[in-house]
Amino acid sequence: MEGNAEMINEQPVFAAELTPYRSLGRKGFRVLLLLTGGICLLYGAFFMATGAWPIGFFFGLDFVLLYGAFWLNYRAARAREEVTISRTHVSIRKFSPAGRMVEHRFNPFWTRFRVRRHQEFGITSMIVTGQGRWTDVGSFLNPDDRESFAKAFRGALATVKQRI
């Protein structure tokens, strides 16, 4: 019977996986590269043929820099956070784009959820504190996602604290 109670306490009351939003999907990225690549190739070839080879070189450099910027952007999008709340702990697992994981664990009864707001922009930061430690959460979310996450997280934390 005691083991059954421990399993009930470990069941997550709240679980969320937070990922950065990217407005341009893979298909749109390919279309963008094809269009810009074609334009850069066309104009670069024109300027090379007319003897202005440095301009052709810069068109190629522009394309490489554009590709590099999007590659870095999509690499950064691999970051994610897994947030769970159970009766015994609050867990925030942060995964870097390289795959490294850092976990922050808090006792739900000592945990405080702090939200910083700006009048025009809405939520600017969300911080989980407890037992002298803190961590930010959802820093890469867009304003609408921050609002919905904050509401759900705050509600789940309140639910766990009410069930003593």
NURO-771706 format. One line per 4 residues: number of its first residue (from 0); their letters; for each residue y, x negated, z of N, C-alpha, C. Coordinates in steps of 0.05 Angstrom, whole numbers. Atoms other than C-alpha are relative to their C-alpha. Example, Ala and Ser with C-alpha at 12.3 -4.5 7.8 and 13.67 -1.06 7.14 Angstrom:
// residues 2
0 = AS = -24 -18 0 -90 -246 156 24 -18 0; -24 16 -1 -21 -273 143 22 15 14
//
This chain:
// residues 164
0 = MEGN = -24 -16 0 0 0 0 25 -17 0; -23 17 -2 47 -57 17 6 -13 -27; -4 13 26 37 -91 -51 12 20 -20; -11 -20 17 53 -25 -85 30 4 5
4 = AEMI = -29 -3 -6 121 -20 -49 15 -24 -11; -14 24 12 138 -92 -71 3 3 -30; -3 -4 29 124 -73 -143 21 20 -7; -21 -20 5 169 -12 -138 27 -13 4
8 = NEQP = -26 13 -5 225 -56 -109 7 -19 -23; -5 19 22 217 -105 -168 6 13 -26; -5 -14 25 222 -51 -221 30 0 -6; -29 0 6 289 -59 -257 12 28 -1
12 = VFAA = -15 -25 1 338 -3 -246 18 -1 -25; -18 4 23 382 -32 -301 -8 -26 -14; 6 24 16 367 -81 -357 17 1 -26; -16 1 25 413 -103 -414 -1 -27 -12
16 = ELTP = -2 26 14 413 -157 -466 26 1 -15; -26 2 12 483 -177 -486 0 -21 -22; -2 19 22 494 -210 -554 28 2 -13; -26 -1 13 558 -229 -590 -1 17 -25
20 = YRSL = -2 -17 24 581 -181 -644 10 -17 -23; -9 13 25 588 -207 -715 3 22 -21; -6 -22 18 622 -161 -765 -12 -5 -28; 11 6 26 593 -197 -826 -30 -7 3
24 = GRKG = 29 4 -1 517 -191 -833 -9 -22 -19; 11 20 17 471 -238 -870 4 6 -30; -3 -8 28 475 -199 -935 30 -4 -9; -29 4 5 552 -198 -932 7 -29 -2
28 = FRVL = -5 29 0 551 -273 -917 -9 -11 -27; 9 10 26 510 -286 -980 19 8 -23; -18 -10 20 556 -243 -1022 26 -16 1; -24 15 -3 617 -278 -994 -3 -29 -11
32 = LLLT = 5 27 10 587 -347 -1009 -3 0 -30; 3 -1 30 567 -327 -1080 27 4 -13; -26 -5 12 637 -300 -1095 18 -25 3; -17 24 -4 675 -359 -1064 -11 -24 -14
36 = GGIC = 12 23 14 626 -409 -1093 5 2 -30; -6 -4 29 634 -379 -1163 29 -6 -6; -29 4 5 710 -379 -1158 7 -30 3; -6 29 -4 712 -451 -1130 -12 -16 -23
40 = LLYG = 12 14 22 664 -474 -1184 16 4 -26; -14 -6 24 702 -440 -1240 27 -15 -1; -26 13 -1 771 -465 -1219 -3 -30 2; 5 29 -3 744 -533 -1199 -7 -13 -27
44 = AFFM = 7 10 26 712 -542 -1267 24 0 -19; -24 -1 17 776 -521 -1302 19 -23 6; -18 22 -7 818 -571 -1264 -12 -28 -6; 14 25 7 766 -626 -1274 2 -5 -30
48 = ATGA = -2 2 29 766 -612 -1349 28 -7 -10; -28 5 9 842 -615 -1354 10 -26 11; -8 27 -10 843 -683 -1318 11 0 28; -10 -1 -28 866 -659 -1249 -24 0 19
52 = WPIG = 25 0 -16 801 -681 -1216 4 2 30; -2 -4 -29 830 -685 -1145 1 29 9; -1 -29 -7 843 -610 -1146 -28 11 -1; 28 -9 1 771 -598 -1168 -15 -9 24
56 = FFFG = 13 10 -24 748 -641 -1110 8 17 24; -9 -16 -23 790 -600 -1061 -12 29 -1; 14 -26 1 759 -535 -1087 -28 -2 11; 26 5 -11 691 -564 -1071 1 -3 30
60 = LDFV = -3 4 -28 715 -586 -1003 6 26 15; -5 -27 -11 743 -516 -989 -25 16 4; 26 -15 -2 675 -486 -1003 -18 -11 22; 16 13 -21 639 -536 -958 11 7 27
64 = LLYG = -12 -7 -26 688 -523 -901 -4 30 7; 5 -29 -5 681 -447 -909 -29 4 9; 28 -3 -8 605 -453 -906 -4 -11 28; 3 12 -26 610 -499 -846 11 17 22
68 = AFWL = -12 -18 -20 656 -451 -808 -19 24 5; 18 -22 -5 608 -393 -819 -26 -9 12; 24 11 -12 548 -436 -801 4 -3 30; -6 3 -29 581 -453 -734 3 27 13
72 = NYRA = -4 -27 -10 600 -380 -724 -28 13 5; 27 -12 -3 528 -356 -735 -16 -15 21; 14 15 -21 501 -412 -691 9 9 28; -10 -9 -26 547 -390 -634 -10 29 6
76 = ARAR = 10 -27 -4 521 -319 -644 -28 1 12; 27 1 -12 453 -341 -619 1 0 31; -3 -2 -29 481 -342 -548 -6 29 9; 5 -27 -11 459 -283 -505 -3 0 30
80 = EEVT = 3 -3 -28 455 -257 -435 -19 23 6; 18 -21 -9 400 -217 -401 7 7 29; -9 -9 -26 424 -177 -342 -19 21 11; 17 -20 -12 376 -140 -295 8 4 29
84 = ISRT = -5 -7 -28 385 -104 -230 -25 15 10; 22 -14 -14 327 -85 -184 9 3 29; -7 -4 -28 326 -66 -110 1 -27 15; 2 26 -14 313 -139 -91 18 -22 -11
88 = HVSI = -17 21 11 357 -179 -138 16 9 -24; -16 -3 24 411 -181 -191 -4 -27 -15; 6 24 16 392 -231 -246 17 0 -25; -16 3 25 438 -257 -300 -11 -26 -13
92 = RKFS = 11 24 14 403 -304 -349 17 -4 -25; -18 7 23 449 -339 -398 -15 -20 -18; 13 17 19 420 -370 -461 22 -12 -18; -20 13 17 462 -421 -499 -10 2 -29
96 = PAGR = 9 0 28 460 -425 -576 -23 -20 -5; 22 19 3 414 -485 -568 -26 9 13; 24 -10 -12 365 -444 -527 -3 -6 30; 2 6 -28 379 -472 -458 7 25 17
100 = MVEH = -3 -24 -17 375 -420 -402 9 -8 28; -9 3 -28 413 -417 -336 -2 28 12; 3 -26 -13 396 -362 -287 16 1 26; -15 -5 -24 441 -334 -233 -12 24 14
104 = RFNP = 12 -21 -15 408 -292 -179 17 7 25; -15 -10 -23 443 -249 -127 -15 21 15; 10 -22 -16 423 -203 -71 17 25 -7; -16 -23 8 445 -133 -95 18 11 22
108 = FWTR = -15 -12 -22 470 -113 -26 25 -17 6; -23 18 -5 518 -173 -24 16 -4 -26; -12 4 27 537 -170 -98 25 17 -3; -24 -14 7 607 -151 -119 5 -4 -30
112 = FRVR = -6 1 29 627 -135 -191 30 3 -3; -29 0 3 699 -153 -207 7 1 -29; -9 -4 28 734 -130 -270 30 -5 0; -29 6 3 801 -158 -292 9 15 -26
116 = RHQE = -10 -16 22 841 -111 -337 28 -8 -8; -27 3 10 902 -118 -381 8 28 -11; -9 -27 7 944 -56 -395 -5 6 -30; 3 -5 28 941 -64 -471 -28 -5 -11
120 = FGIT = 26 9 12 874 -99 -483 -24 10 14; 23 -9 -14 829 -67 -431 -11 -22 17; 13 20 -17 778 -110 -395 2 -27 -13; -3 28 10 793 -184 -402 -22 -18 11
124 = SMIV = 22 16 -11 738 -211 -356 -16 16 20; 17 -12 -20 679 -189 -314 -14 -22 15; 11 21 -17 654 -230 -256 -19 13 21; 19 -8 -20 593 -221 -211 2 -21 22
128 = TGQG = -2 19 -23 602 -252 -141 -20 9 22; 17 -6 -23 558 -256 -80 -9 -26 13; 10 22 -16 539 -304 -24 14 -26 -7; -15 24 6 594 -353 -42 -3 -11 -28
132 = RWTD = 4 8 28 573 -358 -115 12 21 -19; -10 -19 20 600 -326 -179 -8 -9 -27; 4 6 28 588 -322 -253 14 21 -17; -11 -20 18 623 -288 -311 -23 12 -16
136 = VGSF = 20 -14 15 585 -239 -352 13 14 -24; -9 -14 24 595 -212 -423 26 -10 -11; -26 11 9 653 -258 -440 3 2 -30; -2 -1 29 636 -254 -514 -1 29 -12
140 = LNPD = 1 -27 10 634 -178 -518 27 10 -10; -25 -12 9 686 -137 -555 9 20 21; -11 -17 -21 731 -91 -514 -16 26 5; 15 -25 -4 691 -27 -526 -27 -5 14
144 = DRES = 25 7 -12 625 -61 -507 4 -9 29; -6 8 -28 657 -91 -444 4 25 17; -4 -25 -16 679 -21 -422 -27 14 6; 26 -14 -4 610 10 -432 -18 -16 18
148 = FAKA = 17 17 -17 574 -49 -400 10 2 29; -12 0 -27 622 -49 -340 -7 27 14; 6 -26 -11 611 26 -329 -30 2 8; 29 -2 -5 535 21 -334 -9 -19 23
152 = FRGA = 7 20 -21 530 -42 -291 9 9 27; -11 -10 -25 575 -14 -237 -16 23 11; 16 -23 -9 535 51 -235 -27 -8 10; 27 9 -9 468 15 -230 2 -15 26
156 = LATV = -4 15 -25 494 -31 -175 4 20 23; -5 -21 -20 519 30 -136 -26 15 6; 25 -14 -4 452 65 -146 -18 -16 18; 17 17 -16 414 6 -117 9 -2 29
160 = KQRI = -11 2 -27 460 0 -57 -3 26 15; 4 -26 -14 452 75 -41 -28 4 9; 29 -4 -7 376 71 -39 -9 -20 21; 7 19 -21 366 36 27 -27 7 11
//
